[in-house]
């Protein structure tokens, strides 16, 4: 198994994608970046980040 976590916090996802934490929340609230809820916590999978990036390249 990989050393990478399966789920990332919005702060971790922001760092990976090179954007601010608040921008990640905006993207999630707009429905452009999918996330999962675990209780009151929002987490983002690698697949969800990849899907978001793919949607950006498809739109360009």
N, C-alpha and C positions, 0 to 999 in steps of 0.2 A: 504494500500500500504506500502511496505517496506521503511525503512529509507535509504536504499542503493540507490545510483544513478543508473540509467539505463545504462549510458555510463561513461566510465573511460578514463582519459587522459593516454598517455603512461607512464607518471611518476607515476600515481596512480596504473596502472596495474603492473608496475615493482615492486612497493612496495608490492602489494598483492601477487605476484608470487615469490618474494624474489630474483629478478635479477636486473641488472642495467637498467637504462633508455635506454642506447645505445644498450643493448642486445635486448630489446623489439623492437626497430627500426630495428635491423638486422633481427629479426624473422618476422616482418611485411614485410620488403623488400624482404625476401626470399619466402614469401607466406605461411610460416608455421603458422603464427598467423594472422588470418583475422582481418580486421578493417573496419570501415566505415569512409567515408569522409563527413564532414559537412563544406562546403566552403573549406578553406585551412587547417582545423583542422582534425586530425585523432583521432578517438575514438574507444574504444574496449568495447564490451558488455560482460556481465558475461557469456553468452552462448559461445561466441568466446573463452574466456579464458578456459572454461570447455572443449570445443572441442579440444583445443590445448593440455591441460593436458591429456585428454583421448587418444590422438594420441601418447603421450609419453609412457603411460602405455601399449598401444597396441603394440608398437614397442619393448618393453622390453622383 
